[in-house]
């Protein structure tokens, strides 16, 4: 049993607006394909770009995808899938509501994404300490309300990266 798949099932995707101008009904399959992929070839045609966000403009499905991504990051994923999820999460917390979403009554999707990402703040710090340091720190810069903690971690992790590179 995988937490990411359970989290995926909790959401009523067909009633949510997607960036592809359809409902979010197809997103469970996209997520499942990404979660099950063991080769890059298995992900062809299954990306989240253009669905949750388009050029950092967020759609209604975006905040619902954040806990799925966080649950997935707890799992053993191939590096290319983990990287895709982290990049998408970064776009979700740094984006802003698409004009169509603001007009439909959802002007603050980025705030919803950040709030949901905060629920996994220690997972994101773990990712920064042991995985993709730069992307995880970029996410945390927008998500962590404790600036002193963020700066302490960023400083320690950047020092570690410098020592590793030399």
N, C-alpha and C positions, 0 to 999 in steps of 0.2 A: 504494500500500500504506500503510495507516494503522496506526501502533503501537497505538492504542487497540483496534482491531478484532483485531489479533493477540493482544494481552493478554487480551481478552475470550474468545477461543477457547482459551486455555490452561487455563481452569478447567472443572471437571466440575460445572457448575451443577445438573444434575438430582439430584445426591446431596446437595446442600446445603439446609438448612432456610431458608425464607423467612418474612418477617413476615406474609405474607398467608395463612399456614398451609398453603401448598402447597410443592412443591419449588422450587428456584431455576431450573427449566428455562425459564421465560418471560423471565428477566432478559436473556439475550443480545438478544432482540428489543427489549426496552425500551431497553437501552443503544443498540442500533443505530438505533432510531427517533430517540432524542435526538441522537445523533452526526450523523445525516443531516438533521435538521430545519433549515430555513432560516426558517420562520415559527413563531410561537407556536401557530398552529392545528395544525401538524403534530405537536405534542407532546401534544395532547389525548388523555388516556387512557394516556399513557406518562410516568409519574413514578416516582421511586425511593422516595418517601415511603411508608411502610407496608410496604415490602418489605425494605430493608436495616435499617431501624429503625422503631420506632413510639414516638413521644414520647420519643426518645433512648434507648430500650431496644433493644439491638442483637441481631441474629439471625446465625446461622452464616454467611450470605452476606456479611456486612459486610466482614470483612477481605479477602475476595477481590475486592471491588469497589474497594477503595482504589487498587491499582495501575492499574486500568482508568481510574479518574477522573484519576489523575496523568498517565497517558499522554494522555488526552483534553485535559487542560489545556495540553499542548505544542502542540496543534493550533489552527487558526484556527476558532473556534466563535462562533456568534452570542452576543451578550451575555446573552440570557436562558438559554441552555443553560449557558454558563460560570458564571453566577450560581447556577443550580440545582446544578451539580456542586460548587461551592465550599460552598454551604449544606449539602448532604448530607455532604460531607467534614467540615465543622465538627461536625455532629451525630455522625458516626462516631467522631471523636477525643475528643469530650466526653461521650459516652454511657456506658452500662454494659450488661453482658449482661442480656438479658431473663431473668426467673426461669426460664422453660422451658429456656433455653440453659444456665444454671448447673446446673440439674437434669440436663441431658443431658451434662454434663461440660465445658462451655465457659464457665467463670466469668469469664474475662479477655479477652473480645473487644475491649474498648476498648484494652487494652494491645497486642493484635495490630494493631489499626487504627493506633495511634500509631507502632508500630515500622515498619509498612509506609509510613506517611506520611513518616517520617524519610528514607526512601530518595529522596524527592523534595524534600528540604528547600530546595535552591537554587531549584527551580521555584517553591516557595511564597514564597520571598523575592522572586523576580522578580515574581510575581503581586502581592505587597504593594507593590513599588516602581512597578509600571506598570499595575496593574489595580484590583481591589477591595481597597483597602488595609485596611479594617476587618475584613472577613471573613478575609482571609489572615493578618493579625496575630492574630486570635482563634484560628485554627488553630495558628499557630506558637507561641503561648503554651503550648499543651499538648504540642506535638510537639518543639520544640527543647530539647535537654538543656543547651545552652550559654546560661545565663541572661544572661550579660554581653553576648553577641552579640545576643540577642533584644532586650534593653533598648536597646542602641546603635541597632539598626535601628528599633525602635519610636519612639525619641526623634527620630531623623532624619526619619522618615516623617511623624510628627505635626507637626513643625515645618514641613515642606514643605506639608502639608495646610492648616495655619493661614495660611501666606503666600499660598497659592492662593485661599483663601476671602476674604482681605481685599483 
